[in-house]
């Protein structure tokens, strides 16, 4: 069996690169405000597809701040219920048009960061 040093790495893409490229959106400061203690990101697909309010919801009281807060509170509740697992799934309702909401499944995953430290990623199932 080969040890890690014997493998030839063809390509690697770090978490830091993904954040710089916008593939992951760093929400660590907002996560800290609701008791998360780890570096936290949301995938671009989840952030731009659901956290950012769609056009036409201006008068509906929707904002990135509010929608992100709601997403992370539900992630926190799901994480607190989790036992012996590195991921949890939960459902979130997002207003997608006036009077119309969509329920989506979201995954919260804790795993190693670029330097082996624990980090949190919040994503849609297709982003996994």
N, CA, C and O atoms as CSV, one atom per row, in Angstrom:
chain,resi,resn,atom,element,x,y,z
A,1,UNK,N,N,0.846,-1.183,0.000
A,1,UNK,CA,C,0.000,0.000,0.000
A,1,UNK,C,C,0.885,1.237,0.000
A,1,UNK,O,O,1.880,1.296,0.723
A,2,UNK,N,N,0.528,2.206,-0.798
A,2,UNK,CA,C,1.302,3.443,-0.896
A,2,UNK,C,C,0.966,4.390,0.231
A,2,UNK,O,O,-0.189,4.490,0.646
A,3,UNK,N,N,1.989,5.095,0.735
A,3,UNK,CA,C,1.684,6.151,1.694
A,3,UNK,C,C,1.466,7.452,0.923
A,3,UNK,O,O,1.763,7.521,-0.270
A,4,UNK,N,N,0.957,8.470,1.587
A,4,UNK,CA,C,0.583,9.713,0.912
A,4,UNK,C,C,1.731,10.346,0.141
A,4,UNK,O,O,1.492,10.933,-0.914
A,5,UNK,N,N,2.964,10.252,0.622
A,5,UNK,CA,C,4.091,10.893,-0.034
A,5,UNK,C,C,4.441,10.246,-1.372
A,5,UNK,O,O,5.109,10.869,-2.197
A,6,UNK,N,N,4.004,9.019,-1.599
A,6,UNK,CA,C,4.369,8.335,-2.825
A,6,UNK,C,C,3.412,8.607,-3.985
A,6,UNK,O,O,3.682,8.196,-5.114
A,7,UNK,N,N,2.324,9.278,-3.729
A,7,UNK,CA,C,1.359,9.577,-4.785
A,7,UNK,C,C,1.791,10.818,-5.547
A,7,UNK,O,O,2.301,11.771,-4.957
A,8,UNK,N,N,1.590,10.807,-6.842
A,8,UNK,CA,C,1.831,11.991,-7.665
A,8,UNK,C,C,0.517,12.761,-7.748
A,8,UNK,O,O,-0.468,12.259,-8.288
A,9,UNK,N,N,0.505,13.962,-7.221
A,9,UNK,CA,C,-0.700,14.779,-7.258
A,9,UNK,C,C,-0.781,15.433,-8.624
A,9,UNK,O,O,0.114,16.177,-9.025
A,10,UNK,N,N,-1.854,15.150,-9.329
A,10,UNK,CA,C,-2.053,15.727,-10.656
A,10,UNK,C,C,-2.647,17.125,-10.525
A,10,UNK,O,O,-2.256,18.045,-11.244
A,11,UNK,N,N,-3.599,17.278,-9.597
A,11,UNK,CA,C,-4.254,18.577,-9.421
A,11,UNK,C,C,-4.903,18.612,-8.045
A,11,UNK,O,O,-5.448,17.608,-7.587
A,12,UNK,N,N,-4.848,19.741,-7.397
A,12,UNK,CA,C,-5.577,19.923,-6.153
A,12,UNK,C,C,-6.226,21.301,-6.168
A,12,UNK,O,O,-5.731,22.230,-6.806
A,13,UNK,N,N,-7.320,21.415,-5.470
A,13,UNK,CA,C,-8.092,22.660,-5.410
A,13,UNK,C,C,-8.445,22.881,-3.953
A,13,UNK,O,O,-9.268,22.154,-3.396
A,14,UNK,N,N,-7.840,23.864,-3.337
A,14,UNK,CA,C,-8.014,24.074,-1.910
A,14,UNK,C,C,-9.313,24.811,-1.601
A,14,UNK,O,O,-9.925,25.430,-2.471
A,15,UNK,N,N,-9.703,24.723,-0.354
A,15,UNK,CA,C,-10.869,25.458,0.132
A,15,UNK,C,C,-10.636,26.963,-0.033
A,15,UNK,O,O,-11.541,27.698,-0.427
A,16,UNK,N,N,-9.425,27.409,0.269
A,16,UNK,CA,C,-9.089,28.830,0.117
A,16,UNK,C,C,-9.236,29.284,-1.343
A,16,UNK,O,O,-9.723,30.382,-1.610
A,17,UNK,N,N,-8.815,28.437,-2.274
A,17,UNK,CA,C,-8.985,28.771,-3.690
A,17,UNK,C,C,-10.460,28.835,-4.061
A,17,UNK,O,O,-10.878,29.725,-4.801
A,18,UNK,N,N,-11.245,27.897,-3.551
A,18,UNK,CA,C,-12.677,27.879,-3.847
A,18,UNK,C,C,-13.365,29.132,-3.314
A,18,UNK,O,O,-14.272,29.665,-3.954
A,19,UNK,N,N,-12.937,29.602,-2.145
A,19,UNK,CA,C,-13.494,30.846,-1.597
A,19,UNK,C,C,-13.072,32.030,-2.460
A,19,UNK,O,O,-13.896,32.887,-2.781
A,20,UNK,N,N,-11.801,32.085,-2.835
A,20,UNK,CA,C,-11.306,33.180,-3.679
A,20,UNK,C,C,-12.018,33.196,-5.033
A,20,UNK,O,O,-12.282,34.266,-5.581
A,21,UNK,N,N,-12.326,32.027,-5.568
A,21,UNK,CA,C,-13.006,31.922,-6.864
A,21,UNK,C,C,-14.510,32.163,-6.768
A,21,UNK,O,O,-15.168,32.333,-7.795
A,22,UNK,N,N,-15.065,32.182,-5.560
A,22,UNK,CA,C,-16.500,32.359,-5.391
A,22,UNK,C,C,-17.297,31.074,-5.439
A,22,UNK,O,O,-18.527,31.114,-5.410
A,23,UNK,N,N,-16.630,29.932,-5.511
A,23,UNK,CA,C,-17.321,28.645,-5.515
A,23,UNK,C,C,-17.896,28.366,-4.130
A,23,UNK,O,O,-18.942,27.732,-3.997
A,24,UNK,N,N,-17.205,28.846,-3.109
A,24,UNK,CA,C,-17.688,28.806,-1.731
A,24,UNK,C,C,-17.787,30.236,-1.223
A,24,UNK,O,O,-16.922,31.059,-1.522
A,25,UNK,N,N,-18.825,30.542,-0.461
A,25,UNK,CA,C,-19.047,31.878,0.094
A,25,UNK,C,C,-18.768,31.812,1.589
A,25,UNK,O,O,-19.436,31.077,2.317
A,26,UNK,N,N,-17.797,32.571,2.043
A,26,UNK,CA,C,-17.411,32.574,3.452
A,26,UNK,C,C,-18.451,33.326,4.273
A,26,UNK,O,O,-18.683,34.517,4.065
A,27,UNK,N,N,-19.071,32.614,5.208
A,27,UNK,CA,C,-20.090,33.208,6.086
A,27,UNK,C,C,-19.701,33.012,7.550
A,27,UNK,O,O,-20.559,32.951,8.430
A,28,UNK,N,N,-18.406,32.914,7.793
A,28,UNK,CA,C,-17.913,32.626,9.141
A,28,UNK,C,C,-18.379,33.654,10.165
A,28,UNK,O,O,-18.814,33.282,11.255
A,29,UNK,N,N,-18.295,34.921,9.836
A,29,UNK,CA,C,-18.696,35.952,10.803
A,29,UNK,C,C,-20.173,35.860,11.147
A,29,UNK,O,O,-20.549,35.998,12.311
A,30,UNK,N,N,-21.009,35.629,10.151
A,30,UNK,CA,C,-22.441,35.480,10.404
A,30,UNK,C,C,-22.702,34.207,11.219
A,30,UNK,O,O,-23.579,34.187,12.083
A,31,UNK,N,N,-21.940,33.153,10.940
A,31,UNK,CA,C,-22.098,31.894,11.676
A,31,UNK,C,C,-21.704,32.057,13.144
A,31,UNK,O,O,-22.352,31.500,14.030
A,32,UNK,N,N,-20.651,32.817,13.395
A,32,UNK,CA,C,-20.223,33.060,14.777
A,32,UNK,C,C,-21.313,33.770,15.572
A,32,UNK,O,O,-21.471,33.533,16.770
A,33,UNK,N,N,-22.061,34.638,14.902
A,33,UNK,CA,C,-23.112,35.406,15.575
A,33,UNK,C,C,-24.233,34.507,16.097
A,33,UNK,O,O,-24.988,34.910,16.982
A,34,UNK,N,N,-24.344,33.288,15.553
A,34,UNK,CA,C,-25.373,32.362,16.043
A,34,UNK,C,C,-24.764,31.096,16.629
A,34,UNK,O,O,-25.375,30.028,16.591
A,35,UNK,N,N,-23.560,31.223,17.170
A,35,UNK,CA,C,-22.922,30.190,17.992
A,35,UNK,C,C,-22.083,29.144,17.269
A,35,UNK,O,O,-21.566,28.241,17.926
A,36,UNK,N,N,-21.922,29.220,15.951
A,36,UNK,CA,C,-20.982,28.305,15.309
A,36,UNK,C,C,-19.574,28.739,15.674
A,36,UNK,O,O,-19.292,29.934,15.751
A,37,UNK,N,N,-18.699,27.790,15.896
A,37,UNK,CA,C,-17.336,28.099,16.295
A,37,UNK,C,C,-16.317,27.778,15.199
A,37,UNK,O,O,-15.126,28.042,15.365
A,38,UNK,N,N,-16.773,27.214,14.090
A,38,UNK,CA,C,-15.882,26.794,13.019
A,38,UNK,C,C,-15.963,27.726,11.819
A,38,UNK,O,O,-16.950,28.437,11.630
A,39,UNK,N,N,-14.903,27.710,11.010
A,39,UNK,CA,C,-14.937,28.415,9.734
A,39,UNK,C,C,-16.087,27.822,8.931
A,39,UNK,O,O,-16.181,26.602,8.797
A,40,UNK,N,N,-16.960,28.665,8.398
A,40,UNK,CA,C,-18.194,28.209,7.755
A,40,UNK,C,C,-18.339,28.822,6.376
A,40,UNK,O,O,-18.118,30.017,6.179
A,41,UNK,N,N,-18.717,27.972,5.419
A,41,UNK,CA,C,-19.004,28.441,4.062
A,41,UNK,C,C,-20.343,27.882,3.609
A,41,UNK,O,O,-20.836,26.879,4.125
A,42,UNK,N,N,-20.910,28.568,2.628
A,42,UNK,CA,C,-22.109,28.119,1.921
A,42,UNK,C,C,-21.697,27.981,0.464
A,42,UNK,O,O,-20.967,28.823,-0.059
A,43,UNK,N,N,-22.161,26.921,-0.198
A,43,UNK,CA,C,-21.806,26.772,-1.603
A,43,UNK,C,C,-22.435,27.886,-2.436
A,43,UNK,O,O,-23.485,28.432,-2.098
A,44,UNK,N,N,-21.764,28.197,-3.519
A,44,UNK,CA,C,-22.228,29.241,-4.436
A,44,UNK,C,C,-23.651,28.947,-4.918
A,44,UNK,O,O,-24.483,29.851,-4.996
A,45,UNK,N,N,-23.920,27.702,-5.236
A,45,UNK,CA,C,-25.232,27.301,-5.748
A,45,UNK,C,C,-26.337,27.590,-4.731
A,45,UNK,O,O,-27.386,28.125,-5.091
A,46,UNK,N,N,-26.108,27.243,-3.475
A,46,UNK,CA,C,-27.083,27.504,-2.417
A,46,UNK,C,C,-27.198,29.001,-2.155
A,46,UNK,O,O,-28.302,29.528,-2.022
A,47,UNK,N,N,-26.066,29.681,-2.081
A,47,UNK,CA,C,-26.081,31.108,-1.756
A,47,UNK,C,C,-26.809,31.914,-2.834
A,47,UNK,O,O,-27.733,32.669,-2.533
A,48,UNK,N,N,-26.385,31.749,-4.093
A,48,UNK,CA,C,-26.978,32.560,-5.170
A,48,UNK,C,C,-28.344,32.055,-5.611
A,48,UNK,O,O,-29.142,32.812,-6.163
A,49,UNK,N,N,-28.615,30.766,-5.365
A,49,UNK,CA,C,-29.904,30.213,-5.774
A,49,UNK,C,C,-31.023,30.423,-4.770
A,49,UNK,O,O,-32.197,30.477,-5.137
A,50,UNK,N,N,-30.647,30.544,-3.471
A,50,UNK,CA,C,-31.691,30.628,-2.445
A,50,UNK,C,C,-31.461,31.700,-1.387
A,50,UNK,O,O,-32.410,32.374,-0.985
A,51,UNK,N,N,-30.227,31.872,-0.928
A,51,UNK,CA,C,-29.976,32.861,0.124
A,51,UNK,C,C,-30.196,34.271,-0.420
A,51,UNK,O,O,-30.807,35.106,0.247
A,52,UNK,N,N,-29.708,34.533,-1.612
A,52,UNK,CA,C,-30.000,35.828,-2.241
A,52,UNK,C,C,-31.453,35.822,-2.695
A,52,UNK,O,O,-31.859,34.929,-3.439
A,53,UNK,N,N,-32.235,36.790,-2.266
A,53,UNK,CA,C,-33.650,36.798,-2.660
A,53,UNK,C,C,-33.800,37.001,-4.165
A,53,UNK,O,O,-33.105,37.835,-4.747
A,54,UNK,N,N,-34.694,36.253,-4.798
A,54,UNK,CA,C,-34.939,36.445,-6.224
A,54,UNK,C,C,-35.562,37.812,-6.500
A,54,UNK,O,O,-36.148,38.435,-5.615
A,55,UNK,N,N,-35.424,38.254,-7.727
A,55,UNK,CA,C,-36.056,39.508,-8.144
A,55,UNK,C,C,-37.562,39.399,-7.926
A,55,UNK,O,O,-38.148,38.328,-8.084
A,56,UNK,N,N,-38.169,40.505,-7.566
A,56,UNK,CA,C,-39.610,40.532,-7.373
A,56,UNK,C,C,-40.044,40.383,-5.931
A,56,UNK,O,O,-41.238,40.417,-5.635
A,57,UNK,N,N,-39.080,40.216,-5.023
A,57,UNK,CA,C,-39.433,40.070,-3.611
A,57,UNK,C,C,-39.071,41.314,-2.802
A,57,UNK,O,O,-38.947,41.246,-1.579
A,58,UNK,N,N,-38.905,42.433,-3.471
A,58,UNK,CA,C,-38.488,43.661,-2.796
A,58,UNK,C,C,-39.423,44.062,-1.668
A,58,UNK,O,O,-38.954,44.445,-0.596
A,59,UNK,N,N,-40.708,43.986,-1.872
A,59,UNK,CA,C,-41.673,44.399,-0.855
A,59,UNK,C,C,-42.070,43.288,0.093
A,59,UNK,O,O,-43.012,43.454,0.868
A,60,UNK,N,N,-41.387,42.170,0.055
A,60,UNK,CA,C,-41.766,41.005,0.858
A,60,UNK,C,C,-40.931,40.854,2.128
A,60,UNK,O,O,-41.073,39.857,2.835
A,61,UNK,N,N,-40.061,41.824,2.433
A,61,UNK,CA,C,-39.246,41.758,3.642
A,61,UNK,C,C,-38.129,40.735,3.576
A,61,UNK,O,O,-37.685,40.237,4.610
A,62,UNK,N,N,-37.671,40.415,2.378
A,62,UNK,CA,C,-36.612,39.427,2.184
A,62,UNK,C,C,-35.256,40.117,2.030
A,62,UNK,O,O,-35.143,41.136,1.349
A,63,UNK,N,N,-34.229,39.552,2.668
A,63,UNK,CA,C,-32.877,40.082,2.542
A,63,UNK,C,C,-31.883,38.939,2.643
A,63,UNK,O,O,-32.196,37.883,3.192
A,64,UNK,N,N,-30.695,39.148,2.119
A,64,UNK,CA,C,-29.627,38.154,2.250
A,64,UNK,C,C,-29.370,37.893,3.730
A,64,UNK,O,O,-29.246,36.741,4.147
A,65,UNK,N,N,-29.291,38.949,4.517
A,65,UNK,CA,C,-29.012,38.813,5.950
A,65,UNK,C,C,-30.048,37.938,6.645
A,65,UNK,O,O,-29.693,37.031,7.398
A,66,UNK,N,N,-31.301,38.201,6.400
A,66,UNK,CA,C,-32.374,37.445,7.048
A,66,UNK,C,C,-32.437,36.003,6.582
A,66,UNK,O,O,-32.603,35.090,7.391
A,67,UNK,N,N,-32.305,35.798,5.283
A,67,UNK,CA,C,-32.384,34.447,4.738
A,67,UNK,C,C,-31.175,33.613,5.184
A,67,UNK,O,O,-31.314,32.428,5.485
A,68,UNK,N,N,-29.996,34.234,5.223
A,68,UNK,CA,C,-28.797,33.534,5.683
A,68,UNK,C,C,-28.927,33.186,7.164
A,68,UNK,O,O,-28.572,32.083,7.580
A,69,UNK,N,N,-29.428,34.109,7.943
A,69,UNK,CA,C,-29.648,33.861,9.375
A,69,UNK,C,C,-30.581,32.666,9.571
A,69,UNK,O,O,-30.287,31.774,10.366
A,70,UNK,N,N,-31.694,32.646,8.856
A,70,UNK,CA,C,-32.647,31.543,8.985
A,70,UNK,C,C,-32.008,30.212,8.596
A,70,UNK,O,O,-32.194,29.208,9.284
A,71,UNK,N,N,-31.258,30.202,7.498
A,71,UNK,CA,C,-30.573,28.988,7.050
A,71,UNK,C,C,-29.614,28.479,8.120
A,71,UNK,O,O,-29.596,27.287,8.428
A,72,UNK,N,N,-28.823,29.377,8.681
A,72,UNK,CA,C,-27.822,28.944,9.649
A,72,UNK,C,C,-28.422,28.555,10.992
A,72,UNK,O,O,-27.877,27.683,11.668
A,73,UNK,N,N,-29.513,29.168,11.396
A,73,UNK,CA,C,-30.190,28.746,12.632
A,73,UNK,C,C,-30.714,27.328,12.465
A,73,UNK,O,O,-30.582,26.511,13.376
A,74,UNK,N,N,-31.307,27.024,11.314
A,74,UNK,CA,C,-31.797,25.665,11.078
A,74,UNK,C,C,-30.625,24.681,10.994
A,74,UNK,O,O,-30.742,23.544,11.452
A,75,UNK,N,N,-29.505,25.103,10.417
A,75,UNK,CA,C,-28.303,24.251,10.381
A,75,UNK,C,C,-27.802,23.982,11.794
A,75,UNK,O,O,-27.395,22.865,12.111
A,76,UNK,N,N,-27.832,24.995,12.633
A,76,UNK,CA,C,-27.396,24.841,14.020
A,76,UNK,C,C,-28.295,23.858,14.769
A,76,UNK,O,O,-27.798,22.988,15.485
A,77,UNK,N,N,-29.604,23.989,14.611
A,77,UNK,CA,C,-30.533,23.061,15.263
A,77,UNK,C,C,-30.286,21.626,14.787
A,77,UNK,O,O,-30.273,20.694,15.590
A,78,UNK,N,N,-30.090,21.458,13.476
A,78,UNK,CA,C,-29.832,20.118,12.930
A,78,UNK,C,C,-28.517,19.563,13.459
A,78,UNK,O,O,-28.433,18.383,13.799
A,79,UNK,N,N,-27.494,20.401,13.530
A,79,UNK,CA,C,-26.182,19.948,14.015
A,79,UNK,C,C,-26.257,19.534,15.480
A,79,UNK,O,O,-25.605,18.571,15.886
A,80,UNK,N,N,-27.031,20.239,16.262
A,80,UNK,CA,C,-27.153,19.899,17.688
A,80,UNK,C,C,-27.860,18.575,17.912
A,80,UNK,O,O,-27.647,17.923,18.934
A,81,UNK,N,N,-28.703,18.168,16.963
A,81,UNK,CA,C,-29.397,16.883,17.069
A,81,UNK,C,C,-28.530,15.725,16.582
A,81,UNK,O,O,-28.813,14.567,16.889
A,82,UNK,N,N,-27.482,16.028,15.831
A,82,UNK,CA,C,-26.652,14.988,15.213
A,82,UNK,C,C,-25.763,14.308,16.251
A,82,UNK,O,O,-25.231,14.954,17.154
A,83,UNK,N,N,-25.615,12.999,16.104
A,83,UNK,CA,C,-24.761,12.219,16.989
A,83,UNK,C,C,-23.925,11.273,16.130
A,83,UNK,O,O,-24.464,10.553,15.289
A,84,UNK,N,N,-22.622,11.276,16.340
A,84,UNK,CA,C,-21.714,10.355,15.660
A,84,UNK,C,C,-21.806,10.408,14.139
A,84,UNK,O,O,-21.810,9.365,13.486
A,85,UNK,N,N,-21.878,11.582,13.581
A,85,UNK,CA,C,-21.912,11.740,12.136
A,85,UNK,C,C,-21.207,13.024,11.754
A,85,UNK,O,O,-21.102,13.946,12.562
A,86,UNK,N,N,-20.723,13.086,10.524
A,86,UNK,CA,C,-20.053,14.292,10.047
A,86,UNK,C,C,-20.968,15.148,9.182
A,86,UNK,O,O,-20.554,16.188,8.671
A,87,UNK,N,N,-22.221,14.705,9.019
A,87,UNK,CA,C,-23.167,15.471,8.212
A,87,UNK,C,C,-24.588,15.282,8.685
A,87,UNK,O,O,-24.955,14.237,9.222
A,88,UNK,N,N,-25.377,16.312,8.476
A,88,UNK,CA,C,-26.805,16.241,8.767
A,88,UNK,C,C,-27.552,16.885,7.609
A,88,UNK,O,O,-27.034,17.765,6.922
A,89,UNK,N,N,-28.764,16.430,7.413
A,89,UNK,CA,C,-29.625,17.049,6.405
A,89,UNK,C,C,-30.825,17.652,7.123
A,89,UNK,O,O,-31.254,17.179,8.176
A,90,UNK,N,N,-31.339,18.690,6.531
A,90,UNK,CA,C,-32.519,19.350,7.073
A,90,UNK,C,C,-33.232,20.059,5.936
A,90,UNK,O,O,-32.673,20.225,4.852
A,91,UNK,N,N,-34.451,20.470,6.180
A,91,UNK,CA,C,-35.250,21.145,5.159
A,91,UNK,C,C,-35.402,22.618,5.522
A,91,UNK,O,O,-35.489,22.993,6.691
A,92,UNK,N,N,-35.431,23.442,4.465
A,92,UNK,CA,C,-35.593,24.884,4.627
A,92,UNK,C,C,-36.626,25.359,3.610
A,92,UNK,O,O,-36.604,24.945,2.451
A,93,UNK,N,N,-37.529,26.230,4.052
A,93,UNK,CA,C,-38.480,26.881,3.144
A,93,UNK,C,C,-37.928,28.244,2.755
A,93,UNK,O,O,-37.566,29.043,3.620
A,94,UNK,N,N,-37.865,28.509,1.462
A,94,UNK,CA,C,-37.459,29.826,0.976
A,94,UNK,C,C,-38.585,30.403,0.136
A,94,UNK,O,O,-39.178,29.702,-0.685
A,95,UNK,N,N,-38.880,31.680,0.340
A,95,UNK,CA,C,-39.826,32.384,-0.506
A,95,UNK,C,C,-39.133,32.614,-1.846
A,95,UNK,O,O,-38.076,33.243,-1.890
A,96,UNK,N,N,-39.713,32.115,-2.940
A,96,UNK,CA,C,-39.085,32.234,-4.253
A,96,UNK,C,C,-39.839,33.186,-5.173
A,96,UNK,O,O,-39.307,33.616,-6.196
A,97,UNK,N,N,-41.060,33.511,-4.817
A,97,UNK,CA,C,-41.882,34.470,-5.546
A,97,UNK,C,C,-42.957,34.926,-4.569
A,97,UNK,O,O,-43.219,34.240,-3.581
A,98,UNK,N,N,-43.586,36.075,-4.827
A,98,UNK,CA,C,-44.634,36.517,-3.907
A,98,UNK,C,C,-45.689,35.422,-3.715
A,98,UNK,O,O,-46.315,34.972,-4.674
A,99,UNK,N,N,-45.871,35.006,-2.466
A,99,UNK,CA,C,-46.859,33.993,-2.134
A,99,UNK,C,C,-46.466,32.560,-2.473
A,99,UNK,O,O,-47.285,31.653,-2.324
A,100,UNK,N,N,-45.227,32.332,-2.927
A,100,UNK,CA,C,-44.819,30.974,-3.300
A,100,UNK,C,C,-43.482,30.639,-2.653
A,100,UNK,O,O,-42.487,31.337,-2.844
A,101,UNK,N,N,-43.483,29.549,-1.880
A,101,UNK,CA,C,-42.242,29.118,-1.251
A,101,UNK,C,C,-41.820,27.770,-1.810
A,101,UNK,O,O,-42.620,27.020,-2.369
A,102,UNK,N,N,-40.535,27.491,-1.640
A,102,UNK,CA,C,-39.971,26.218,-2.077
A,102,UNK,C,C,-39.240,25.599,-0.893
A,102,UNK,O,O,-38.459,26.263,-0.211
A,103,UNK,N,N,-39.503,24.325,-0.662
A,103,UNK,CA,C,-38.818,23.596,0.400
A,103,UNK,C,C,-37.656,22.844,-0.229
A,103,UNK,O,O,-37.834,22.067,-1.167
A,104,UNK,N,N,-36.457,23.089,0.307
A,104,UNK,CA,C,-35.274,22.421,-0.220
A,104,UNK,C,C,-34.591,21.625,0.882
A,104,UNK,O,O,-34.738,21.930,2.066
A,105,UNK,N,N,-33.852,20.612,0.487
A,105,UNK,CA,C,-33.033,19.859,1.425
A,105,UNK,C,C,-31.635,20.450,1.411
A,105,UNK,O,O,-31.096,20.772,0.352
A,106,UNK,N,N,-31.057,20.588,2.586
A,106,UNK,CA,C,-29.723,21.169,2.745
A,106,UNK,C,C,-28.878,20.198,3.564
A,106,UNK,O,O,-29.383,19.511,4.452
A,107,UNK,N,N,-27.593,20.152,3.254
A,107,UNK,CA,C,-26.643,19.323,3.992
A,107,UNK,C,C,-25.680,20.243,4.726
A,107,UNK,O,O,-25.181,21.213,4.155
A,108,UNK,N,N,-25.420,19.940,5.984
A,108,UNK,CA,C,-24.348,20.580,6.733
A,108,UNK,C,C,-23.304,19.511,6.992
A,108,UNK,O,O,-23.606,18.458,7.555
A,109,UNK,N,N,-22.074,19.785,6.579
A,109,UNK,CA,C,-20.993,18.797,6.677
A,109,UNK,C,C,-19.809,19.408,7.412
A,109,UNK,O,O,-19.376,20.519,7.106
A,110,UNK,N,N,-19.296,18.671,8.380
A,110,UNK,CA,C,-18.073,19.072,9.056
A,110,UNK,C,C,-16.963,18.164,8.541
A,110,UNK,O,O,-17.099,16.940,8.526
A,111,UNK,N,N,-15.880,18.773,8.126
A,111,UNK,CA,C,-14.767,17.999,7.579
A,111,UNK,C,C,-13.468,18.761,7.742
A,111,UNK,O,O,-13.429,19.814,8.378
A,112,UNK,N,N,-12.398,18.220,7.161
A,112,UNK,CA,C,-11.099,18.869,7.306
A,112,UNK,C,C,-10.939,20.043,6.332
A,112,UNK,O,O,-11.353,19.972,5.175
A,113,UNK,N,N,-10.333,21.115,6.828
A,113,UNK,CA,C,-10.001,22.251,5.987
A,113,UNK,C,C,-8.666,22.030,5.301
A,113,UNK,O,O,-8.143,20.916,5.293
A,114,UNK,N,N,-8.124,23.073,4.736
A,114,UNK,CA,C,-6.871,22.993,3.979
A,114,UNK,C,C,-5.698,22.514,4.826
A,114,UNK,O,O,-4.734,21.963,4.293
A,115,UNK,N,N,-5.771,22.716,6.127
A,115,UNK,CA,C,-4.668,22.334,7.016
A,115,UNK,C,C,-5.103,21.285,8.039
A,115,UNK,O,O,-4.471,21.124,9.083
A,116,UNK,N,N,-6.188,20.573,7.729
A,116,UNK,CA,C,-6.675,19.522,8.606
A,116,UNK,C,C,-7.579,19.991,9.731
A,116,UNK,O,O,-8.083,19.170,10.497
A,117,UNK,N,N,-7.797,21.298,9.847
A,117,UNK,CA,C,-8.656,21.840,10.896
A,117,UNK,C,C,-10.123,21.558,10.571
A,117,UNK,O,O,-10.473,21.443,9.396
A,118,UNK,N,N,-10.992,21.444,11.583
A,118,UNK,CA,C,-12.409,21.219,11.306
A,118,UNK,C,C,-13.057,22.469,10.712
A,118,UNK,O,O,-12.863,23.580,11.207
A,119,UNK,N,N,-13.823,22.270,9.651
A,119,UNK,CA,C,-14.542,23.360,8.989
A,119,UNK,C,C,-15.944,22.888,8.653
A,119,UNK,O,O,-16.215,21.688,8.612
A,120,UNK,N,N,-16.826,23.836,8.415
A,120,UNK,CA,C,-18.224,23.536,8.153
A,120,UNK,C,C,-18.599,24.000,6.753
A,120,UNK,O,O,-18.249,25.106,6.342
A,121,UNK,N,N,-19.310,23.148,6.024
A,121,UNK,CA,C,-19.807,23.500,4.696
A,121,UNK,C,C,-21.303,23.250,4.674
A,121,UNK,O,O,-21.765,22.175,5.057
A,122,UNK,N,N,-22.063,24.247,4.223
A,122,UNK,CA,C,-23.512,24.138,4.096
A,122,UNK,C,C,-23.809,24.137,2.604
A,122,UNK,O,O,-23.405,25.047,1.880
A,123,UNK,N,N,-24.530,23.089,2.143
A,123,UNK,CA,C,-24.676,22.910,0.692
A,123,UNK,C,C,-25.974,22.227,0.330
A,123,UNK,O,O,-26.671,21.679,1.184
A,124,UNK,N,N,-26.285,22.270,-0.949
A,124,UNK,CA,C,-27.377,21.481,-1.512
A,124,UNK,C,C,-26.847,20.077,-1.801
A,124,UNK,O,O,-25.641,19.906,-1.984
A,125,UNK,N,N,-27.717,19.076,-1.845
A,125,UNK,CA,C,-27.249,17.706,-2.115
A,125,UNK,C,C,-26.441,17.596,-3.409
A,125,UNK,O,O,-25.465,16.848,-3.460
A,126,UNK,N,N,-26.825,18.316,-4.435
A,126,UNK,CA,C,-26.095,18.250,-5.709
A,126,UNK,C,C,-24.733,18.938,-5.670
A,126,UNK,O,O,-23.941,18.793,-6.601
A,127,UNK,N,N,-24.457,19.680,-4.611
A,127,UNK,CA,C,-23.153,20.323,-4.441
A,127,UNK,C,C,-22.141,19.412,-3.758
A,127,UNK,O,O,-20.949,19.718,-3.727
A,128,UNK,N,N,-22.608,18.307,-3.216
A,128,UNK,CA,C,-21.762,17.400,-2.454
A,128,UNK,C,C,-20.795,16.645,-3.366
A,128,UNK,O,O,-20.002,15.833,-2.889
